[in-house]
């Protein structure tokens, strides 16, 4: 059994919320609080949310985490 970790990021928009909701629907679990930061290069707020998921397989670096 392995615990997988992903850090999902995007601009602060409904698309980011949909990205997180999709991960939750696929069995990922929120890990910690979301983070927000201003990106001066694009003049937008950016969001980040860590998620984890336990799987019944051994982790390998070539795994496509989003497909798990």
N, C-alpha and C positions, 0 to 999 in steps of 0.2 A: 504494500500500500504506500502511496506517495501523496504528499500534499503539494499541489501546484499553486503558484503565485503569479498574479498579473497586476500590472498598474495600468489602468485604463485612463486615458487623457483625451481631452478635446476642448474646444471653445465652450464657454458657459452658454449653453443653449438647450433647447428641448432635445436635440440630437444626442447630447451627452446623456441626458436622462434615459433616452431610449437605449443607448449603448449599455448602460448599467442594468436597466430592466431586462434586456435580452440576456445578459450574463447571469442574472439571478434566475431567470426562467430555465437556464441550462444547468442549474445546480451550483453555481458559484455563490460564495457567501461574502458579504461585506467584511473587510478587515480594517478596522480603524475608521477614523473620520475622513471625510473628503477634504481636499486642500484646494485653495484658490490662490491664483497669483496673476498679477497684471503683466501682460506681455507687451512691452513698449514697442517692439518691432512691428507688431500688427495692431496695436492699440485696442486689444480685447482682453477680457478676463479669460483665463484658462483654468480648467478643473482637472483634478486627479482623484481617483478612488482605487484603493487596493482591494483586490478580491482573491479569495483562495478557494480551492476545491480539492477534496480527497478523492483519489481514484484507486481502483484495484489493479494497478499496473506499476511497474518500476519506471521512474522518471528517466528520460534520456534527453540530452540537449537538442536533439533534432525533432522533438515533439512540436506540433503546432498547437500551442496552448489553447487558442480560441476554438479549436476543433474538439477539445476534450469535453 
